[in-house]
Amino acid sequence: MATRLRKTRRLRGGRHMGWGQVGQHRASGHKGGLGITGMQKHHYSTLLKEDPDHYGHDAPKTPHPNIIKKWASIRDLDDLFATFGKEEGGKKIVDLQSAGYDKLLGGGKITNAYSVKISQFTASAEEKLKAVGGEIVQSVTKENTTED
């Protein structure tokens, strides 16, 4: 049957559209309640079909043991030396630990040799520092100590 010949075409403009009085088929009563109403009663089959993991709970997630909030790269050491560094006995020392940095990353290139004090660092950062004659002085913190 063509759409233009259907009964619903005549009912479109009215406020009932074939549902009798004004309030019928309009509010949440016609669908058995709002939200998760009736999930253990008359909507139980819907619960099984659409939310099979409704019952039970997820295992608690352990907190991340190593949260790095502030880091620096090798390329930033020249600027960091100008701000936080000092020179003792011909050695350029940068204390990133006391400056609030958590980790030294190996991004970029370096030309000057620095003695960097930091608790955590990547392998590429250590390689690049040693290649130009620098070193990493690892300061002991609570995160990188293991207690047996």
C-alpha positions as CSV (number, residue, x, y, z in Angstrom):
1,M,0.0,0.0,0.0
2,A,1.3,3.5,-0.8
3,T,2.3,5.6,2.1
4,R,-0.2,8.4,1.1
5,L,-3.1,6.0,1.4
6,R,-2.3,4.8,5.0
7,K,-4.6,5.7,7.8
8,T,-1.7,7.3,9.7
9,R,-1.5,10.1,7.1
10,R,-5.0,11.3,8.2
11,L,-4.1,11.0,11.9
12,R,-0.8,13.0,11.7
13,G,-2.3,16.4,12.5
14,G,-4.4,15.3,15.4
15,R,-3.1,15.1,19.0
16,H,-4.1,11.5,19.6
17,M,-3.1,9.7,16.4
18,G,-5.3,6.8,17.1
19,W,-4.7,6.5,20.8
20,G,-8.0,7.7,22.1
21,Q,-7.9,10.5,24.8
22,V,-5.1,13.0,25.2
23,G,-3.0,11.3,27.8
24,Q,-2.8,7.9,26.3
25,H,0.5,6.7,24.8
26,R,2.3,9.9,25.7
27,A,4.0,9.7,29.2
28,S,6.2,7.0,30.6
29,G,3.4,4.7,31.6
30,H,3.0,3.2,28.2
31,K,6.6,1.9,28.3
32,G,6.5,0.4,31.8
33,G,8.4,3.1,33.7
34,L,11.3,5.4,33.2
35,G,15.0,4.4,33.2
36,I,15.8,1.1,34.8
37,T,12.3,0.7,36.3
38,G,11.1,-2.9,36.3
39,M,14.4,-4.5,35.4
40,Q,13.8,-7.3,37.9
41,K,10.1,-7.6,37.1
42,H,8.5,-6.9,33.8
43,H,11.6,-5.7,31.9
44,Y,13.8,-8.6,33.0
45,S,14.3,-10.0,29.5
46,T,15.5,-6.5,28.4
47,L,18.0,-6.5,31.2
48,L,19.4,-9.9,30.1
49,K,19.6,-8.8,26.5
50,E,21.0,-5.3,26.8
51,D,23.0,-5.4,30.1
52,P,24.3,-9.0,30.7
53,D,26.9,-7.7,33.1
54,H,24.4,-5.9,35.3
55,Y,25.0,-8.0,38.4
56,G,28.4,-8.3,40.2
57,H,31.2,-5.7,40.3
58,D,34.6,-5.1,38.8
59,A,37.7,-5.9,40.8
60,P,39.3,-2.9,42.4
61,K,42.0,-1.3,40.4
62,T,45.3,-0.9,42.3
63,P,46.7,2.6,42.3
64,H,49.5,3.3,39.8
65,P,52.8,2.8,41.6
66,N,54.8,5.3,39.7
67,I,53.1,8.6,38.9
68,I,55.3,11.1,37.0
69,K,54.0,14.6,37.3
70,K,56.9,16.6,36.0
71,W,59.6,15.6,33.6
72,A,62.4,17.2,31.5
73,S,64.2,16.1,28.3
74,I,67.8,16.1,27.5
75,R,67.3,19.1,25.1
76,D,66.1,21.2,28.0
77,L,69.3,20.8,30.1
78,D,71.0,24.0,28.9
79,D,68.0,26.1,30.0
80,L,67.6,24.1,33.2
81,F,71.3,24.7,34.0
82,A,70.9,28.4,33.6
83,T,68.0,28.3,36.1
84,F,68.8,25.6,38.6
85,G,72.4,24.7,37.9
86,K,75.7,25.4,39.6
87,E,79.3,24.8,38.7
88,E,81.6,23.0,41.2
89,G,85.2,22.1,40.4
90,G,84.7,22.4,36.7
91,K,81.6,20.2,36.7
92,K,78.2,21.5,35.7
93,I,75.7,20.1,38.2
94,V,71.9,20.3,37.6
95,D,69.8,19.2,40.5
96,L,66.5,18.4,38.9
97,Q,65.2,16.5,42.0
98,S,65.2,19.6,44.2
99,A,63.7,21.6,41.2
100,G,60.6,19.4,41.4
101,Y,61.3,17.1,38.4
102,D,60.4,13.4,38.6
103,K,62.1,12.0,35.5
104,L,64.6,12.8,32.8
105,L,63.7,11.7,29.3
106,G,66.0,11.2,26.3
107,G,64.5,13.5,23.7
108,G,66.7,15.8,21.7
109,K,70.4,16.3,21.5
110,I,73.0,17.6,24.0
111,T,76.5,19.1,23.5
112,N,77.5,20.0,27.1
113,A,78.4,17.5,29.8
114,Y,76.3,17.8,32.9
115,S,76.1,15.9,36.1
116,V,72.3,15.5,36.6
117,K,70.8,14.5,39.9
118,I,67.4,12.8,39.3
119,S,65.6,9.8,40.7
120,Q,64.2,8.3,37.4
121,F,65.6,8.4,33.9
122,T,65.3,6.6,30.6
123,A,68.0,4.5,29.1
124,S,68.4,6.8,26.1
125,A,68.8,9.8,28.4
126,E,71.7,8.0,30.2
127,E,73.3,7.0,26.9
128,K,73.2,10.5,25.5
129,L,74.6,12.0,28.7
130,K,77.5,9.5,28.9
131,A,78.3,10.0,25.2
132,V,79.2,13.7,25.8
133,G,81.0,13.0,29.1
134,G,78.1,13.6,31.5
135,E,76.7,11.4,34.3
136,I,73.4,10.8,36.1
137,V,73.6,10.8,39.9
138,Q,70.6,8.8,41.0
139,S,69.0,10.1,44.1
140,V,67.2,7.6,46.2
141,T,63.5,8.2,46.7
142,K,60.6,6.1,48.0
143,E,59.5,5.1,44.5
144,N,62.7,3.4,43.4
145,T,63.6,1.6,46.5
146,T,62.4,-2.0,46.9
147,E,61.7,-3.5,50.3
148,D,61.6,-7.3,50.6
